[in-house]
Structures are given as structure tokens and as C-alpha cells.
Amino acid sequence: MGQKSDLLTIKQFSELVRVPERTLRHWDAIGLFEPSVRDETTGYRYYEMTQLITINFARTCSAINIPTKSILKLGKRRSPEEILRLFQMHAVSIDRQMRELQQTNEMIHIFQFLMEEGARAQPGTIEVCRQEEIPFSPGPRNQFTGDSFYESFLEYRSYAREHRVNMFCPVGGMWDSLEDFLAAPGQPHCFFTVDPCAEEKRPSGNYLTGYCLGFYGETHDFAQDFARRAQGLHVKGPVYMLYLLNELCVDDPSKYLAKVCVQVQ
């Protein structure tokens, strides 16, 4: 150990290694990285020049977000084998977090896309326009026993939990045909989520597309207008309903905005 004149104060050491003084004090308190000398009278901490190098263990592990508990567990008994094992485990954890962050980012973009379309849409408008492909994950067939769709929706939520469906994604409804939608506009044959990880896709193409205001299931009058507008058009495939503006961004349920579309040739 050198003379005190050869030592660095915590301020000097902090500036040289670019680690805040409060962090150095915390590392000292938990036994992660201790000063070479502590003045018994003043409590001041002093560091040796060699510690400018040895601090790299704590600083590097902290920079790559190794948990403090794991760093402390290794401490002074670390070895290349132990550090390699630690880094391998941490890399697996980071890979998982990156996948989760990527999925979250894709979800945010989906919500942005839907809300931007909702902000541009004019309620009551029904026209043929191009729709891009979207990934979606359909649920099981609904079995309605009354006028309300809530029972079937709760069953869908149970299905989603069992099958790890991401219910934070936007949820929509799907009918097999325009005739089915007209007959029961508040009772889709199945629910679906717009999930960026889904394998199934709603194809891109020209769709008869309409926008209507109202709470879930309150689309009977709009369904009649939508069917009239479809007359003379060659429609094919299912009808999709998806709320662009809902409880996520609107407080008044009467101002929820849904998009209804069916592909046309």
C-alpha cells in the first residue's frame, strides 16, 4: 500500500474512472468494490492507482447490466470459467428481453397505425379502398346463446389465456360472409387479435370499407347501410370489424370508432 500522498481521493478516482462518487460509495457499502484506505478519523476513502484497472470488473459488469447479486456472488473467487458461464446466462436473458421489446415495439406501431387511420376516417363513410395485409390470430368459433356477445367474449379471453394469445393486441370480430354480418352484426363468428407474431394474414387488396361510431355490438343500423353499399359489388370472404379508436384513447364509448371491411373483386 502506498503513502497517502500516492493515493487518490474519491473525487479524483471518480473523475478518472468516470464512475459517480455515489456509485463508488454504494459499491463500497455492499462490498462490491472497496477503497484501498479509509481514514479512521474522517471516514474519507482513498484509492490506489492499480485500482484504476481492477475496477473494470465491477464497471464492465454494471455497464452490461449484470445483476449486482450475481457480481457479488462471484466476487474475488471469479475465474474465466465462472465469468464465461455468467455471460452465457446473461446473453440468454438479453436475447429474451430483446424479443419481448421487439414484440412491444411492433404492438406500438400497430396501435399507432390504427389510431392514425381512425383520426383520418369520417364516420359513416363507406367506400372501396385498398387495405394492406395484416397479421391476425383468430380464436375458436363463438357459440352465442343470447343477444349479448359478452359471454362469448369471456370464453375467448379464457381461450387466449390457455393458448398464450397476446390480449394486449387489438381485438376484432370476424363473420364468415356479408350475409352473416347483416343477420347478426353484434355476434361475430369468431374474435381475433391483430398480432405481429401471428402466422395467419388478412390479405391485402381492395375492400369495401366503412367506419361507424358506437360501443361494441351497436352496429345494426350501420350494417344495413353497409349491405346496401355492397349491392352490385362482387364481395368475397369474411367480414372483418376492428375498432380503431376505443377505450385505449377515447373516454366516451359512444365515440368509439370501428372499421368494417370485406374484400371485393
N, C-alpha and C positions, 0 to 999 in steps of 0.2 A: 504494500500500500504506500502511495506517495505521501509527501508532506501536503498539508492543507493548501499551501501555495500552488501545488501542482494539480489541485482538484478543480472541478467546475461546479459553480453554484447551479441550483436547479434552473434558474433563469437562463444561464449561459448554455447549459446542456439542452434545455428545451429548444432554444434558438438553433443550435447546431443540428439536432436530430429532427427538428420540425414536428415535435410532439408537444401538445399543450401541457403546461405545468399541472393543470388539474388532472390530466390523464396520468402523468407521472406519479402524482400523489395517490391517485386511485390504484394504480398498479402496485405501488409500494404497500398500500393498505391491505391489498388482497394477497400479497406475496408473489405477484407475477414478475415484477422487476424492481429490485430494491437498490437504493443508492449504496455507494461504497462506504460512505461515512455519514453518520448522523451525529451532529453536535449534541452532546448530552445536556448542555446548558440551554441552548437556544432552540434545539429541535431542527435546526437547518439541515437540509440534505445536501450532500456533496457527491459528485460522480468522478470516476477515473476516466482518463482518455480512452482506455481499452473498452469502456462500456459504450462508446460511440459505435462499436462493432457488435458487441454482444446484445445490444437492444434490438437488433434486427430480427431476432426470433419472435419477440413479442410484437414488434411493429408490423412484420410481414403477416403473421397470423391474424392480427387485428385488421389489417388492410384487406385481406381476402375473406373477412367475416367468419373466421373460425371461432366457434363459441368459446368464451373465456373459460368455461368449465373444462373444456377439452384441453385448452392450453395449460391450465393449472395441473391437470391430471398427469400430463407428461412431465412438465417442469424440468428439473435438472437431470432426470433419468432418460431424456429423449435420445433416440438413436435414428439413423437413417431409415431403418425398417419401420419403426413406430411412426415417424413423420410421413413416410410413404403411405402407410395404412390410413393415417388420419386424412391425408389429402385425397386419397381414393374415395373414402366415405364422404368427404365434403363435396367432391365433384359430383357424386351421385345425387346428393341433396340439391346442389345448384342446378343440375340438369332438370330435376323435377320442378323446381321453382321457376325455371325459365319456361318450361312447357306451360305451367299454370299462368304465368304472366302473359305468354303469347296468346293463350285462350282468352284471358281477360281483355287483352288489347283488341282481339278480334270481336269480342262481345261489344265493347265500347263502340267500335266502328259500325257494327250492325245497328245499335241504338241510334247513333248519330245519323246514319243513312235513313232510317225510318222516320226519325223526328224531322229531319230536313225535308223529306218528301211530304210529311204531314203539314209542315209550315207553308209549303208551296200550294198544297191542294185546296181546291174550292169545294166545300161540302155540297152535295147534290149533283156534282159533275159526273157524267157517265160517258166515256168515250173510249175508242180503241187506241191503244198506245203500246209501245214496246216496253216489256219488262225483262229485266236481266235475270239470269239464273240465281237461285238462292238455295243454300243447303238447308234441309229441314229433316226433322226426325219425327215421323208420325207415331202416334200411340195406337192402342187397340181400338176395335170398333166400340162405339158407345151403345149402351142399352138404356134408352130413355123409358122411364115408367110414368112420366107426367109431363107437364108443360115446362118445368124448370130444367135448366141444364146443369144446375149446381151439383146434383148427386153424381152425374156422370163426370163432372169436372173433378170432384173429390176422388173418384175412382181413378181418374187419370193421374192425379197427384200421387196416389198410392203406387200406381204402376211406375211412375217416374222415379220414386224413391227406390223401388226394388231393382230397377234397371239402370240406375245411376244416370238418369236423364237430367241435364242441367236446366232446372226450372227457373234459373235467373235469366235465361234467354227468353226473348219474346215468344209468347204463346198465341197460336191462331187456331182456327177451325177449318175443316175441310168437308165438303159434300161430294158425293160421287158424281153428281150431274147438276145441271142448271135446274132441272125439274125437281130434284130433291131439295135444292136450296129454296126454291119457290114454295114448296109444300111445307117446309119446316125451317124457316130462316134462323130460328133460335136454337136449333138442335143439329149441330154438325155431326157427321158420321164418325169423325174422329178428331181429336186435338193433335196439334203438332207444335214443336218448338223450332224456331229458326236458330239452328245450332251450327256454328262454323266448323265443328268437328263431325257433323253428320255426313254419312255416305250418300244418302238419297238427295236428289236435287229436283227442285221445281224448274223445268226447262225454261230457257229464255225464248222469247218470241212475242208475237202480237197478242194482246189480251184486251178483252172488254173490261175496262177498269172503272170502278165508281167509288166515291167517297161519301160516307154518311156519318152524321153525328148521333150520339146516344150511348147509353150504357150497354153492357154485354147482353145480347139476346134481343135488344129492342130495334130490330131491323125489318119488321114485317112490311111496313109501307115502302121502304126503300127497295125491298126485294121485288115488289110489284113493278116499280119503275125500272129496275134493272132488267127484269124479264121483258118488259115492253121494248126497251132499247135493244135487246138481243134479237128481236124479231128480224128475220131476213139475213141474219149472220149465221155462218156455219161454226157453231161452238163445239168444242170437243174437250173431253176430260173433265176433271173435277173443278169445283168452285172453291177458291181459297178466300178466307177472310182473316185479316190481320189488323190489329189495332196499331196505328202509327203514333197516336197521341192518347195516352191512357193515364193511369194513376201514377206513373213514374214522373210525369211532367205536368199533369193537369189536376187541379183540386176538385173541379166541378164535374161529376160523372156525365152530366148532360152534354158536356163539351168534349167527351172522348171522341176521337175520330178513327173510324175503321175504313180499311180499303178492302173492296171486294173485287175479285178478278177471275175470269175464266178465259182460257185460250181460245183464239179464233183463227180460222184459216182464211 
